[in-house]
Amino acid sequence: MEEKANPFRNLPKVDAMLERSDVQSLLSSYPRWVVIEGLRRILEEKRKAIKEGLISSISSDEIAKELIDRIDEFSSPSLRRVINATGVVLHTNLGRAPLAKEAVEALCEIAPNYSNLELDLKTGKRGLRYTHVVQIIKRITSCESALVVNNNASAVFLILNTLAKGREVIVSRGELIEIGGAFRLPDVMESAGAILKEVGTTNRTRVSDYENAINENTALILKAHTSNYKIMGFVESPSLKELTELGKKHGIPVYADLGSGLFVDVRKFGLPHEPTVFEVLKSGVDLVSFSGDKLLGATQAGIILGKRELIEKLRKNPINRVLRIDKLTLSALEATLRLYMEEPEEKIPVLQMLKTPLAKLQERATELKDAIGTIPQLRIDIKKAKSAVGGGALPLAELDTVCVCLSSEKLSAKEIEERLRTKPKIPVISRIKDDTVLLDLRTIRDDEIEIAAKSVREAFS
Ligand SMILES: *Cc1c(COP(=O)(O)O)cnc(C)c1O
């Protein structure tokens, strides 16, 4: 009677489960917390299923069996390595830029040890954590001063909050960007306490529009890079140079949010022209900011360059402390920046990928196809395709690429894509075009070919 009234009473307790010999033997191979966490989760699910009337009871034997089946899943980390077969070099969902070997070495040196993070080794006095990267940024770009914060969104926020709190910021209506997630320029402006002064129209904004908007409450002129869209056709917007001249005339600082910071000219990769940080600085802007993990190819960071007195103001804003970067970021960022003084295109993965010639991609595709071998349900071909750069950089640019294409009579492209993503130990993230799954060789390194092939085989075993 009692049992019927309360089916939850039949659910075994964690403690009782832990005493079973089959669960005990799991404890010899897995940490105790993993086993307990696994049990808790299964019991939680069963409780829910009972509540919803999906099951009426469950035995401890069944729970133990389920735990043994699922323990691998519970014990593997949530953040895992994947193979990026999308061809999108800067994929925000896949962690944007993979780091250079030199950056990883720097991380391994700094992470487990103490460091001079905020110690000036010459004087023995307290130093600034930014010094380590600022010196090198100055050397690369010849800027007056620099600051690094958590990401470029923080950089935008810090600049607006420091220079324009309670005052107006002039922005063209064609540049009121949404980068994705919660980053929408008008909202960031509002949370930073700045007042958005929109000028011009979606497609055309002239210098005179900016000039007419200037009043005694104007704090800043902002030029935002339209990173993920392009307005085409009847368009006009003033150059940065024209804006900086206007700014000088009225004593108003001009800030360029570049989005993706570039130290190399991407035209040599067959991509359309994108102004480099040098070009932008040359136009006379007072401040420029960009991401560390877009085309720069380093870690997540927001890099701010510009006039010394403005950078000082930013550094002293208490919010800067909230946005500060940690030593791991700094070590990898400094190491990556150093590569710009050597051979960036040979050593920075993002640039290497953009640079890879078609013939090389073709070769890799053949290697991957051979390494996969034959899989009964699958048809495997090699085809040319186009891929995007991604990551809020070069929105319309396409690169020629080569793909290994997977299709099947029995499985839909969606099912193939899902298997590749969910079944292998190292998941393969692919893209679908014309009902075919494409594995794009631009973002699969030579040393990943074997791993990718193994994962593909695992997905269909
Ligand atoms: C990407 C981007 C940002 C945000 O940078 P995060 O590093 O992702 O914080 C801001 N502005 C522009 C123009 C961007 O392209």
The ligand as an SDF file (V2000), in Angstrom:
LIG
                    3D

 15 15  0  0  0  0  0  0  0  0999 V2000
   34.0090   40.9230  -33.0070 C   0  0  0  0  0  0  0  0  0  0  0  0
   33.7160   42.3400  -32.8140 C   0  0  0  0  0  0  0  0  0  0  0  0
   33.5030   42.8640  -31.5350 C   0  0  0  0  0  0  0  0  0  0  0  0
   33.5270   41.9970  -30.3170 C   0  0  0  0  0  0  0  0  0  0  0  0
   34.7920   41.4730  -30.1130 O   0  0  0  0  0  0  0  0  0  0  0  0
   35.0270   40.2440  -29.0870 P   0  0  0  0  0  0  0  0  0  0  0  0
   36.5000   40.0530  -29.0950 O   0  0  0  0  0  0  0  0  0  0  0  0
   34.2460   39.1100  -29.6220 O   0  0  0  0  0  0  0  0  0  0  0  0
   34.5310   40.6980  -27.7640 O   0  0  0  0  0  0  0  0  0  0  0  0
   33.2240   44.2100  -31.4280 C   0  0  0  0  0  0  0  0  0  0  0  0
   33.1660   44.9990  -32.5120 N   0  0  0  0  0  0  0  0  0  0  0  0
   33.3580   44.5250  -33.7640 C   0  0  0  0  0  0  0  0  0  0  0  0
   33.2760   45.4670  -34.9240 C   0  0  0  0  0  0  0  0  0  0  0  0
   33.6350   43.1800  -33.9540 C   0  0  0  0  0  0  0  0  0  0  0  0
   33.8250   42.6960  -35.1870 O   0  0  0  0  0  0  0  0  0  0  0  0
  1  2  1  0
  2  3  1  0
  2 14  2  0
  3  4  1  0
  3 10  2  0
  4  5  1  0
  5  6  1  0
  6  7  2  0
  6  8  1  0
  6  9  1  0
 10 11  1  0
 11 12  2  0
 12 13  1  0
 12 14  1  0
 14 15  1  0
M  END
$$$$
